[in-house]
Amino acid sequence: MTTTKPILMTRDLLQIVDLSATEIAELFALSARMKSNYADYATALAQRSLAMLFEKPSLRTRVSFELGFQKLGGGVTFLDHQSSPIGGREPVEDYARNLSRWVDVVAIRCQSHQLLQRFAAASSVPVINALSDLHHPCQALADLFTLVETGIPVEQLHLVWVGDGNNVCHSLIETVATIGGRMTVITPPSCKPPIEIMRVADARACRSGARIVCTADLGAVTGADAVYTDVWVSMGEEARATEKIALLTPYRVDGALMKRAGSQARFMHCLPAKRGEEVTAEVIDSPASIVFDQAENRMHVQNALMLALLRPDLARGAIAHPHAALTP
């Protein structure tokens, strides 16, 4: 009797470093396969259930998880925690143990990464980070998958982040550090990613050959394959809005900055965008913009992730050449 080796060795996805380069490659291959033909997976997760616990508002994350899981034949329950924080009515650990008796996987969008870790430790079913204050792994996976789709070889990729070094930036750093390529983070010194994020990324980059650089010099955008930005004031930071906007205004992505990047550069944003603040309308609406491709691919990558977690037999069987997704 042979045992099918699962795509993922991790049970949860709390941050990108839960995955190896090979696992990311295989998830991308599975994402491409599923995106091309969902008919083969219409009942893949029949009789399985997803619980979504959201402390923050959402469009792309909620719709992509909810409709994506339904496309695979599963059922979904949404628990709105915007006015009732997770752990407010009962201990986080009790909440996790209860849900584990009823559902097969939990996606959490929360304020605190520490809370997410506590929940996952107490849960007996897989937990997926649908956004925390420190990490947004599903977004980063969808972003890199989108760049791979454009035909950029991973080892030649130069991704440039401009603006606030936030949770999306952290997850992108971890992804590039894991799979290879180059990432330049251009941000004011007070907004750069914390040393803990860079320390983990540097360790991974030593193995993958990736290069991660942080600078305040906007001239480092030259030669980028993609220029990525995000809102300057994240949810929960409203009290610092005036200060951060003043600090980051020189880092707005406009037509002049994209021209400086080069004619081949794509524009990326995880959305929602504040047009005229971190990016101008001429850039986000230009032919270089792939922001809606990123948004679409959230569903495909997340579906591949959930299939790999819940039906490793089907996930493995769907991949003929696991590394093909990283080689255009």
C-alpha positions as CSV (number, residue, x, y, z in Angstrom):
1,M,0.0,0.0,0.0
2,T,1.4,3.4,-1.0
3,T,0.8,6.6,0.8
4,T,0.3,9.8,-1.1
5,K,2.7,12.5,0.1
6,P,0.7,15.6,0.9
7,I,1.6,18.9,-0.8
8,L,1.8,20.7,2.6
9,M,3.6,19.5,5.6
10,T,2.1,22.3,7.8
11,R,-1.4,22.0,9.2
12,D,-1.9,25.8,9.5
13,L,-1.0,28.8,7.4
14,L,-0.3,31.7,9.8
15,Q,2.6,33.2,7.9
16,I,4.6,32.5,4.7
17,V,7.5,30.9,6.6
18,D,5.1,28.0,7.4
19,L,5.8,27.0,3.8
20,S,8.9,25.8,2.0
21,A,9.8,26.9,-1.6
22,T,8.7,23.5,-2.9
23,E,5.3,23.8,-1.2
24,I,4.8,27.2,-2.7
25,A,5.7,25.9,-6.1
26,E,3.2,23.1,-5.7
27,L,0.5,25.4,-4.5
28,F,1.1,27.6,-7.6
29,A,0.8,24.6,-9.9
30,L,-2.4,23.5,-8.2
31,S,-3.8,27.0,-8.4
32,A,-3.1,27.2,-12.1
33,R,-4.8,23.8,-12.6
34,M,-7.9,24.7,-10.6
35,K,-8.2,28.1,-12.2
36,S,-8.2,26.6,-15.7
37,N,-11.1,24.1,-14.8
38,Y,-13.2,24.2,-11.7
39,A,-15.5,21.5,-13.0
40,D,-13.1,18.8,-11.9
41,Y,-13.3,20.1,-8.3
42,A,-17.0,20.9,-8.0
43,T,-17.5,18.3,-5.2
44,A,-14.0,18.1,-3.9
45,L,-15.0,19.6,-0.5
46,A,-18.5,18.3,-0.3
47,Q,-19.7,17.8,3.3
48,R,-16.7,20.0,4.4
49,S,-17.3,23.3,6.2
50,L,-15.4,26.6,6.6
51,A,-15.8,29.0,9.4
52,M,-14.8,32.6,8.8
53,L,-14.1,34.8,11.8
54,F,-13.6,38.5,10.8
55,E,-12.8,41.3,13.2
56,K,-12.1,43.7,10.3
57,P,-14.2,44.7,7.2
58,S,-13.5,43.0,4.0
59,L,-14.5,42.7,0.3
60,R,-11.9,40.6,-1.5
61,T,-11.0,38.3,1.4
62,R,-14.5,37.5,2.4
63,V,-15.9,37.0,-1.1
64,S,-12.9,35.0,-2.3
65,F,-12.9,32.6,0.6
66,E,-16.7,32.3,0.8
67,L,-17.5,31.8,-2.9
68,G,-14.3,29.9,-3.4
69,F,-15.1,27.2,-0.8
70,Q,-18.6,27.0,-2.2
71,K,-17.2,26.4,-5.7
72,L,-15.5,23.3,-4.3
73,G,-18.8,22.0,-2.9
74,G,-18.4,23.0,0.8
75,G,-20.5,25.0,3.2
76,V,-19.5,28.3,4.9
77,T,-20.5,30.1,8.0
78,F,-19.5,33.7,8.6
79,L,-19.0,35.1,12.1
80,D,-18.8,38.9,12.2
81,H,-16.5,40.0,15.1
82,Q,-16.2,43.7,14.1
83,S,-18.2,44.8,17.2
84,S,-17.5,41.7,19.3
85,P,-13.7,40.9,19.3
86,I,-12.6,37.3,19.3
87,G,-12.1,36.2,22.9
88,G,-14.5,38.8,24.3
89,R,-17.3,36.5,25.2
90,E,-15.2,33.5,26.1
91,P,-11.6,32.5,26.1
92,V,-10.0,32.2,22.6
93,E,-9.0,28.6,23.4
94,D,-12.6,27.6,24.3
95,Y,-13.8,29.2,21.1
96,A,-11.3,27.2,19.0
97,R,-12.1,23.9,20.7
98,N,-15.9,24.5,20.1
99,L,-15.4,25.3,16.4
100,S,-13.1,22.3,15.9
101,R,-16.1,20.0,16.8
102,W,-18.2,21.5,14.0
103,V,-16.0,22.7,11.1
104,D,-13.1,21.4,9.0
105,V,-11.1,24.7,8.5
106,V,-11.1,28.2,10.0
107,A,-10.1,31.4,8.3
108,I,-9.4,34.3,10.7
109,R,-9.1,38.0,9.9
110,C,-8.1,39.7,13.1
111,Q,-6.3,42.6,14.8
112,S,-3.6,40.6,16.7
113,H,-1.3,37.9,15.3
114,Q,-0.8,36.7,18.8
115,L,-4.5,35.9,19.1
116,L,-4.3,34.0,15.8
117,Q,-1.5,31.9,17.2
118,R,-3.4,31.2,20.4
119,F,-6.4,30.1,18.4
120,A,-4.4,27.8,16.1
121,A,-2.6,26.2,19.1
122,A,-6.0,25.2,20.6
123,S,-7.7,24.2,17.3
124,S,-7.7,20.6,16.1
125,V,-8.6,21.7,12.5
126,P,-6.5,23.9,10.1
127,V,-6.4,27.6,10.7
128,I,-5.6,30.1,7.9
129,N,-4.5,33.7,8.5
130,A,-6.9,35.8,6.4
131,L,-5.0,38.9,7.7
132,S,-3.4,39.9,11.0
133,D,-1.5,43.0,12.1
134,L,1.8,41.3,11.2
135,H,1.1,39.1,8.2
136,H,-1.2,38.6,5.2
137,P,0.1,35.3,3.6
138,C,-2.8,34.6,1.3
139,Q,-2.4,38.0,-0.3
140,A,1.3,37.5,-0.8
141,L,0.8,34.1,-2.4
142,A,-1.8,35.5,-4.8
143,D,0.6,38.4,-5.7
144,L,3.5,36.1,-6.5
145,F,1.3,33.7,-8.4
146,T,0.0,36.7,-10.5
147,L,3.6,37.8,-11.3
148,V,4.5,34.2,-12.3
149,E,1.4,34.3,-14.7
150,T,2.9,37.3,-16.4
151,G,5.9,35.3,-17.4
152,I,8.6,36.5,-15.0
153,P,11.0,33.7,-13.9
154,V,11.1,33.8,-10.1
155,E,14.9,33.8,-10.0
156,Q,14.9,37.0,-12.1
157,L,12.1,38.8,-10.4
158,H,12.7,42.3,-9.0
159,L,9.7,43.4,-6.9
160,V,9.8,46.9,-5.4
161,W,7.6,47.9,-2.5
162,V,7.0,51.7,-2.0
163,G,5.4,53.2,1.0
164,D,4.6,51.8,4.5
165,G,6.3,48.6,5.5
166,N,3.1,46.9,6.7
167,N,1.7,43.4,7.0
168,V,1.4,42.8,3.3
169,C,5.0,44.0,2.8
170,H,6.1,41.5,5.6
171,S,4.5,38.6,3.8
172,L,5.9,39.6,0.4
173,I,9.4,39.8,1.9
174,E,9.0,36.3,3.4
175,T,7.7,34.9,0.1
176,V,10.5,36.3,-2.1
177,A,13.1,35.3,0.6
178,T,11.7,31.7,0.4
179,I,11.4,31.2,-3.4
180,G,14.2,33.5,-4.7
181,G,14.4,36.7,-6.6
182,R,14.9,40.2,-5.4
183,M,12.8,42.6,-3.4
184,T,13.5,46.2,-2.7
185,V,11.6,48.0,0.1
186,I,11.5,51.8,-0.3
187,T,10.1,53.5,2.8
188,P,11.0,56.1,5.3
189,P,13.2,54.7,8.1
190,S,10.4,54.9,10.7
191,C,8.1,52.9,8.4
192,K,10.5,50.1,7.4
193,P,9.7,46.5,8.3
194,P,10.8,45.4,11.9
195,I,14.1,43.7,12.5
196,E,12.4,40.5,13.4
197,I,10.8,40.2,10.0
198,M,14.1,40.9,8.3
199,R,16.1,38.5,10.4
200,V,13.8,35.6,9.4
201,A,13.8,36.7,5.8
202,D,17.6,36.9,5.7
203,A,17.9,33.4,7.0
204,R,15.7,32.1,4.2
205,A,17.4,34.2,1.6
206,C,20.7,32.5,2.5
207,R,19.2,29.3,1.3
208,S,17.2,30.5,-1.7
209,G,19.7,33.1,-3.1
210,A,17.1,35.9,-2.7
211,R,18.2,39.4,-2.1
212,I,16.1,41.7,0.2
213,V,17.1,45.4,0.5
214,C,15.5,48.2,2.5
215,T,16.2,51.8,1.6
216,A,14.7,55.3,1.6
217,D,16.0,56.0,-1.9
218,L,13.2,56.3,-4.5
219,G,15.9,55.8,-7.2
220,A,16.0,52.2,-6.2
221,V,12.8,51.7,-8.1
222,T,14.7,51.6,-11.4
223,G,14.5,48.3,-13.2
224,A,11.6,47.0,-11.2
225,D,9.4,44.2,-12.7
226,A,6.6,45.4,-10.5
227,V,6.0,48.4,-8.2
228,Y,3.8,47.6,-5.3
229,T,2.1,49.9,-2.8
230,D,-0.7,49.8,-0.2
231,V,-2.7,52.3,1.9
232,W,-0.6,54.4,4.2
233,V,-2.9,54.2,7.2
234,S,-3.9,50.6,8.0
235,M,-7.0,49.6,9.9
236,G,-6.5,50.5,13.5
237,E,-4.0,53.3,12.8
238,E,-6.5,56.1,12.2
239,A,-5.0,58.1,15.1
240,R,-1.7,58.4,13.2
241,A,-3.3,59.3,9.9
242,T,-2.1,62.9,9.6
243,E,1.4,62.1,10.7
244,K,1.7,59.1,8.3
245,I,0.3,60.9,5.3
246,A,2.7,63.8,5.7
247,L,5.6,61.4,6.1
248,L,4.7,59.2,3.1
249,T,3.5,61.8,0.6
250,P,6.9,61.8,-1.2
251,Y,6.4,58.0,-1.7
252,R,3.2,58.3,-3.7
253,V,3.3,56.1,-6.8
254,D,2.6,58.4,-9.8
255,G,3.3,58.4,-13.5
256,A,6.7,59.9,-12.9
257,L,7.8,57.1,-10.5
258,M,6.5,54.4,-12.8
259,K,8.4,56.0,-15.7
260,R,11.5,55.9,-13.4
261,A,10.9,52.2,-12.8
262,G,10.9,51.4,-16.5
263,S,8.5,50.7,-19.3
264,Q,8.2,47.0,-18.3
265,A,7.1,47.6,-14.7
266,R,3.7,46.4,-13.6
267,F,1.8,48.2,-10.9
268,M,0.4,46.2,-7.9
269,H,-1.9,47.0,-5.0
270,C,-3.7,44.7,-2.7
271,L,-6.8,47.0,-2.6
272,P,-8.7,48.9,-1.4
273,A,-6.8,51.9,-2.7
274,K,-7.1,55.5,-1.8
275,R,-6.7,57.1,-5.2
276,G,-4.7,60.3,-5.0
277,E,-3.0,59.3,-1.8
278,E,-0.6,56.3,-2.1
279,V,-1.3,56.0,-5.9
280,T,-2.7,58.2,-8.6
281,A,-5.6,57.3,-10.7
282,E,-3.5,57.4,-13.9
283,V,-1.3,54.6,-12.5
284,I,-3.9,52.3,-11.0
285,D,-6.1,52.6,-14.2
286,S,-3.2,52.2,-16.6
287,P,-2.4,49.2,-18.8
288,A,0.5,48.5,-16.4
289,S,-1.8,47.8,-13.5
290,I,-2.5,44.2,-12.6
291,V,-4.4,44.9,-9.4
292,F,-7.6,43.1,-10.5
293,D,-5.7,40.1,-11.6
294,Q,-4.3,40.0,-8.0
295,A,-7.8,40.3,-6.6
296,E,-9.1,37.4,-8.8
297,N,-6.2,35.2,-7.9
298,R,-6.9,35.4,-4.2
299,M,-9.7,32.9,-4.8
300,H,-7.7,30.5,-6.9
301,V,-4.7,30.4,-4.5
302,Q,-6.8,30.1,-1.4
303,N,-8.8,27.3,-3.0
304,A,-5.6,25.4,-3.8
305,L,-4.5,26.0,-0.2
306,M,-7.8,24.7,1.3
307,L,-7.8,21.7,-1.1
308,A,-4.2,20.9,-0.1
309,L,-5.1,21.1,3.6
310,L,-8.4,19.1,3.5
311,R,-8.0,16.8,0.5
312,P,-4.3,16.1,0.1
313,D,-5.1,13.1,-2.1
314,L,-6.9,15.2,-4.7
315,A,-4.4,18.0,-4.5
316,R,-1.4,15.7,-5.1
317,G,-3.1,13.9,-7.9
318,A,-3.9,17.1,-9.7
319,I,-0.2,18.1,-10.1
320,A,1.7,16.5,-12.9
321,H,4.7,18.8,-12.8
322,P,4.8,20.6,-9.5
323,H,7.5,23.1,-10.4
324,A,6.0,24.1,-13.7
325,A,4.2,27.0,-12.1
326,L,7.5,28.7,-11.3
327,T,8.9,28.4,-14.8
328,P,7.0,30.3,-17.5
